[in-house]
Amino acid sequence: MNKALNKWFRQIHRWIAVPTALLIPAAVIIKLVGSPETVALWEQWDKLPSILMLFMAITGSYLYLLPYLVKERRRNKLSHT
């Protein structure tokens, strides 16, 4: 992977982390103490934190594996020269 793509993965991961960190506690609070109208409104948006967590898991897994992938690529490059 090139450096520009790695940079974008980091940026996406960071920008998704903020709303995810805010939406999950908000969802818990709404479901525990919210009025029935608020809970009904939230039910329409209830899947959003799950989708954001999925993207965080995908980008986080890539970022976690990235040093190992680079290390393996360098090792293969050195052995072929």
N, C-alpha and C positions, 0 to 999 in steps of 0.2 A: 504494500500500500504506500502511497506517496504521502508526503508530509502535509499537504493541504487537506487531504481526506482525514488524516489523523486529527488535525486541528479542528475540522468541522465536527468530528465525533465528540471531541472534548467540549466544544461549545454547546452542541445539542444536549449533551449529558448535563452540563451545568445549568442550562436554561430550563430543562425539564425538571431538574431537582427542586427548584424554588417553588413552582406551583404545586408540585406533588407534596412537598413538605407542608404547604399551607392547606391543601384540599383534604388531606387525610384527617387531620385533627378537626377541621371544620365539619366534615361528614359525621364524625363521631358525636360532636356537640349538637349538630342539627338533629340527629336521630335520637339523642338522649333527652334534650330539653326543648326541641323545636315545636312550634305549633303544628297542628295537622296540615295547614295550608303550606307551611314552609317545608315540611317533610314531603308532601305531595309534589311540590316544585322541585325539590332536590332529587326525587326519584327519577325525574327526566334526565338529570345530569349525573346520576349515580355511577355510570360506567367510566366517566372521565378519569378519576384517579386510577382505576385499574388499567386503562390504556396507557396512561403516563408511566405507571410502574412497569408495564411491559417494555416500553421504549427505554426506560432506565436500565432494565435488566439486560436488554440487548446491547445497548451502548456500553454499559458497565462491564459486561463480559468481554467485549472487544477490547476495551481499554485495559482490563486486567490481563488479557492474553498478549497484548501488544509487545511488551518487553521480551517475552519468550519467543514470539514470532520473529522479532528483529534479531535476537540472539541466534536463533536457528538459521536465519537467512545469512547472517554474517559468517557463521561456521561453515555453511555450505559454499559460500563464495570463496572463503579462504582455502577450502579443500580442493576446489576446482582450479585454482590458479597455480 
